[in-house]
Amino acid sequence: MGASSRALATVVRPEILDCFRKQVPACRESGSEFTARIFERCAEDIEAGGPVARWVADFEGQPVLDALPQRVLGAVQFLALGGEAPEFMRFHPFGGEPRFPEAADAFVAVVEQNLERLRPELSRQVQTNEVRRAAGLLGGFLTVAQETGLPLRVLEIGSSAGLLLFWDHHRYALGPHRWGDPKARLELTTDWSGPPPPLGARVQVTSRQGCDLDPLDATDPAELRRIQSFYWADQVDRQRLLLKAAAALPGPAPVERIRAGEFVARETAERREGVATVLFHSSMWWYVPRAEQAEITEAMERAGARANADAPLAWLRAEPPDLSRAELRLRTWPDGDDRLLARVAHHGQWVEWLAA
Ligand SMILES: C[S@@+](CC[C@H](N)C(=O)[O-])C[C@H]1O[C@@H](n2cnc3c(N)ncnc32)[C@H](O)[C@@H]1O
């Protein structure tokens, strides 16, 4: 390739460069210095027309909304965690000794050596599965169990690998409060403020079923590595918890490849007697197109109109109203009331319980 055609091939839209630059302070503020320095190098490389520029130049999506920097990091980390980029892994916080500029040099070298393989990876949506979010959701499930006195039929949309579907298998340390079998393999801890949730409620899950546009099986090492690869490099605690949660799975999670709107309409089409049906979701609503959000809301309201004390319905959501936190809300039928139960951290590190 001549010098002029190479220059043409590496023209990168300004918003792509801008997106990488803006990620740098955002990572620093979240305590991810390693990732900040990798994105800093990516921005420099894009400006200089280097391998990262040649990789991202073809990206046609929206860099911020589609989380392009996370896609870039995820694709390289996927290779590295699989043992295919040992020179980068030597300086990676997950198993190596972080050092700069060596880590950033190695990152760019991995891109250069694997460019053709990495190209299609940019179309892959960022997908994480944050099991600690169960610490807040638990309070919602306990509330439904206590108020209905019925076993729970659990449905989840946007399940990813379905780790949250097994919320009742774990033991919890909610600040000073405890819940769950002390012998459970996985302990989830969170900072807790406000009163406890109804910890004494009798909980029995009769069925659990999730859905996702692109389900991942965390019992398959390659798919688990795929989820791990999307975590910021230095968030080692989150990665370790993911690996522990995957190891605690009783088998592949029951997650179906289907749109959330279709799943909810189908699963709520008939009234189920003798169980409380609970639809729940976390950190997925903003990805769902408006028309599909309306489809889900209408399906729930239609099903809610048929609900009664023997066949109640609940809709539990841990979703962010803004970037600083998420809200845990519960809508229940037959009454149709919607309540704010708690404010929760995005990744479940703290819960501020508000409900009496
Ligand atoms: C950020 S992940 C959150 C995963 C999980 N709920 C959690 O809290 O850890 C969002 C998930 O929603 C899924 N998703 C996005 N839009 C969807 C839709 N319309 N129908 C089903 N799943 C969807 C994505 O594939 C992704 O796995």
Ligand as a Chemical Component Dictionary entry (heavy atoms), coordinates in Angstrom:
data_LIG
# 
_chem_comp.id                   LIG 
_chem_comp.type                 NON-POLYMER 
_chem_comp.pdbx_formal_charge   0 
_chem_comp.three_letter_code    LIG 
# 
loop_
_chem_comp_atom.comp_id 
_chem_comp_atom.atom_id 
_chem_comp_atom.alt_atom_id 
_chem_comp_atom.type_symbol 
_chem_comp_atom.charge 
_chem_comp_atom.model_Cartn_x 
_chem_comp_atom.model_Cartn_y 
_chem_comp_atom.model_Cartn_z 
_chem_comp_atom.pdbx_ordinal 
LIG C1  C1  C 0  -25.299 -4.677 30.574 1  
LIG S1  S1  S 1  -25.928 -6.295 30.294 2  
LIG C2  C2  C 0  -26.664 -6.594 31.888 3  
LIG C3  C3  C 0  -26.771 -8.065 32.167 4  
LIG C4  C4  C 0  -27.463 -8.405 33.492 5  
LIG N1  N1  N 0  -28.840 -7.980 33.495 6  
LIG C5  C5  C 0  -26.738 -7.814 34.665 7  
LIG O1  O1  O 0  -27.300 -6.926 35.333 8  
LIG O2  O2  O -1 -25.604 -8.213 34.949 9  
LIG C6  C6  C 0  -27.350 -5.998 29.262 10 
LIG C7  C7  C 0  -27.874 -7.249 28.597 11 
LIG O3  O3  O 0  -29.135 -6.958 27.992 12 
LIG C8  C8  C 0  -29.223 -7.662 26.773 13 
LIG N2  N2  N 0  -30.245 -7.021 25.944 14 
LIG C9  C9  C 0  -30.197 -5.764 25.431 15 
LIG N3  N3  N 0  -31.329 -5.503 24.735 16 
LIG C10 C10 C 0  -32.116 -6.616 24.828 17 
LIG C11 C11 C 0  -33.409 -6.957 24.321 18 
LIG N4  N4  N 0  -34.106 -6.094 23.588 19 
LIG N5  N5  N 0  -33.888 -8.184 24.586 20 
LIG C12 C12 C 0  -33.174 -9.067 25.330 21 
LIG N6  N6  N 0  -31.951 -8.788 25.840 22 
LIG C13 C13 C 0  -31.431 -7.574 25.588 23 
LIG C14 C14 C 0  -27.797 -7.596 26.216 24 
LIG O4  O4  O 0  -27.577 -8.595 25.243 25 
LIG C15 C15 C 0  -26.966 -7.774 27.488 26 
LIG O5  O5  O 0  -26.683 -9.129 27.725 27 
# 
loop_
_chem_comp_bond.comp_id 
_chem_comp_bond.atom_id_1 
_chem_comp_bond.atom_id_2 
_chem_comp_bond.value_order 
_chem_comp_bond.pdbx_ordinal 
LIG C1  S1  SING 1  
LIG S1  C2  SING 2  
LIG S1  C6  SING 3  
LIG C2  C3  SING 4  
LIG C3  C4  SING 5  
LIG C4  N1  SING 6  
LIG C4  C5  SING 7  
LIG C5  O1  DOUB 8  
LIG C5  O2  SING 9  
LIG C6  C7  SING 10 
LIG C7  O3  SING 11 
LIG C7  C15 SING 12 
LIG O3  C8  SING 13 
LIG C8  N2  SING 14 
LIG C8  C14 SING 15 
LIG N2  C9  SING 16 
LIG N2  C13 SING 17 
LIG C9  N3  DOUB 18 
LIG N3  C10 SING 19 
LIG C10 C11 SING 20 
LIG C10 C13 DOUB 21 
LIG C11 N4  SING 22 
LIG C11 N5  DOUB 23 
LIG N5  C12 SING 24 
LIG C12 N6  DOUB 25 
LIG N6  C13 SING 26 
LIG C14 O4  SING 27 
LIG C14 C15 SING 28 
LIG C15 O5  SING 29 
# 
